[in-house]
């Protein structure tokens, strides 16, 4: 099921036909990629903070 037609009715009072095309796999793909990026940023910042606390880098003020 690559896409879903949300408005299957072809009959309209004003002669206007509205079609909404939802691409579910594409939405899920981008949600997964976004989640991976967010987890990577959180893990990376925590790891870098841990490295600073244990003296791996010098803190310059």
C-alpha positions as CSV (number, residue, x, y, z in Angstrom):
1,X,0.0,0.0,0.0
2,X,2.2,2.8,-1.3
3,X,-0.5,5.5,-1.2
4,X,-4.1,5.9,0.0
5,X,-6.8,7.9,-1.7
6,X,-8.6,9.7,1.1
7,X,-11.4,11.1,-1.0
8,X,-12.8,8.4,-3.3
9,X,-16.1,10.2,-4.1
10,X,-16.1,11.6,-7.7
11,X,-19.5,13.3,-7.3
12,X,-19.3,16.9,-6.0
13,X,-22.0,19.6,-5.7
14,X,-19.8,22.4,-7.2
15,X,-18.0,20.3,-9.8
16,X,-14.8,20.4,-7.7
17,X,-12.9,17.2,-7.2
18,X,-10.3,17.1,-4.4
19,X,-7.8,14.3,-4.1
20,X,-5.5,13.8,-1.2
21,X,-2.6,11.4,-1.8
22,X,-0.8,10.1,1.3
23,X,2.5,8.3,0.7
24,X,2.7,6.3,4.0
25,X,6.1,4.5,3.3
26,X,7.8,7.9,2.5
27,X,6.4,9.4,5.8
28,X,7.7,6.4,7.8
29,X,11.1,6.5,6.1
30,X,11.6,10.2,7.0
31,X,10.3,9.6,10.6
32,X,12.8,6.9,11.0
33,X,15.7,9.0,9.6
34,X,14.7,11.9,11.9
35,X,14.6,9.6,14.9
36,X,18.0,8.2,14.2
37,X,19.4,11.8,13.8
38,X,17.9,12.9,17.1
39,X,19.2,9.9,19.0
40,X,22.7,10.4,17.4
41,X,22.7,14.1,18.5
42,X,21.7,13.2,22.1
43,X,24.3,10.3,22.3
44,X,27.0,12.5,20.8
45,X,26.5,15.4,23.1
46,X,26.4,13.2,26.2
47,X,29.6,11.4,25.1
48,X,31.3,14.7,24.4
49,X,30.3,16.0,27.8
50,X,31.6,12.9,29.4
51,X,34.9,13.3,27.6
52,X,35.2,16.9,28.8
53,X,34.5,15.9,32.4
54,X,37.2,13.2,32.3
55,X,39.9,15.5,30.8
56,X,40.1,14.2,27.3
57,X,40.0,17.8,26.0
58,X,41.1,20.9,27.7
59,X,38.4,23.4,28.5
60,X,39.5,26.9,27.2
61,X,37.8,29.8,28.9
